[in-house]
């Protein structure tokens, strides 16, 4: 079955950088869209950035200019480069993939990786 495994989270000082990785167990061309979501305690899970199979990207206003989503098709991996991190970025970050099986939409989620930004 499809597995998404996140890595790269950790503790970083404000102003620092982290790169998150999401490794998929299948060819990422299988997915229409892949992206990153985050959820802080007491908050709703929110979209951070996404990339389509065609390479189109989008990002939340709160992270534009700081976060960059990219992919390496040969490694079946999607990345989130996070720069100029702020304490407000502290959250669990989840990888998501959207695909279609027999014409039906399927959403897949990774287990999440914790990002903590200290002030």
N, C-alpha and C positions, 0 to 999 in steps of 0.2 A: 504494500500500500504506500501511498504518498507520505513522505516524512519531510518536515522542514526543521532544520536544526540551526538555532541561532547561537552565535558566539561573539565575543569581543566586548561584552559589557564589563563594567567595573566601576571603580571609584576614581574620580578625576577632579582636579581643582577647577573652579570657575575660570573660564578663558582657555581651558585646555581642549584637547581633541580626543576622540575615540572613533574607531571604525568598527561597525557592526557587520557581521557576515551572516547570511542565511543560505545554508547549503541544502539543496533539494535532492531527493533520491531519484528523481526522474528528470528528463530533459526539460529545461525551463521553457522551451518553446511550447510545451504542453499547456502552458497557462496563458490566458488572455492578459492578465495583469498580475504583477507582484508588487508588494509594498510593505511598508512599515507602519505599524500603529503603536500607540503608547497609552498606558493607563497609570495614573498616579492614584494613591489612596483617596477615596471619596469622589473621584472624578470619573466621568464617562470615558470609555476608550475612544481615542481620536485618531484619525488618519494623520500621519506625519508626512509621508511621501510615497509615491507610487510610480511604477514604470510599466508600460505596456510591452507586449511582445514585439511591437514595432519600434520601440525605443522612445516613445513619447513619455515625458516625465511631468510630474506635478508635485507640489509641496504645499504644506500649510503655510499661511502667511507668517505664523510665529517662527518658522524656521527658514524661510526663504533668505538666501544669501549666506546662510550658515551651514545648512545640511545639503548634501548632494547624494542622490541615489544613482547607482550604476549597477551594471551586471557583467558577469563574465560567463558567456554561454558555454565555453569549453569546460568550465568548472561547475556548471549548473549552480551558480552562486550569485546572489544579489547582495550588494553592499550598501551601507549607509555611512557615509563619511560625515561626522559631526564635528564642526569647528566652533570656536568661540562659545563653548558650552556655558550655560547659565544654570543656577540652582533650580529654576523653574522647569528645566529639562529633565529633572529627576523623575524617573518612572520605570515601569517594566515595559520593555519594547518587544513587540511581537511581530514576527514575520507572517505575512498572509499571501496566499496564492489563490487565484480564481481561475477555474477551468470549467470545461463543459464535457460531460460524459453522457453519451447518447442524447445529446441535445439539452441536457439539464445542467443548470449551473451548480457547481460545487465549490465551496470555500474550504480551504485548508489553512490551519494555523500551526505555528510553532509553539514551543513551550514557554517562550519568553526569556529575556535576559535583562537583568537589573542594571540600570545606569543610575549612578548617584553622583551628583555634582555638588561639591562642597563650596561654601562661600568663603 
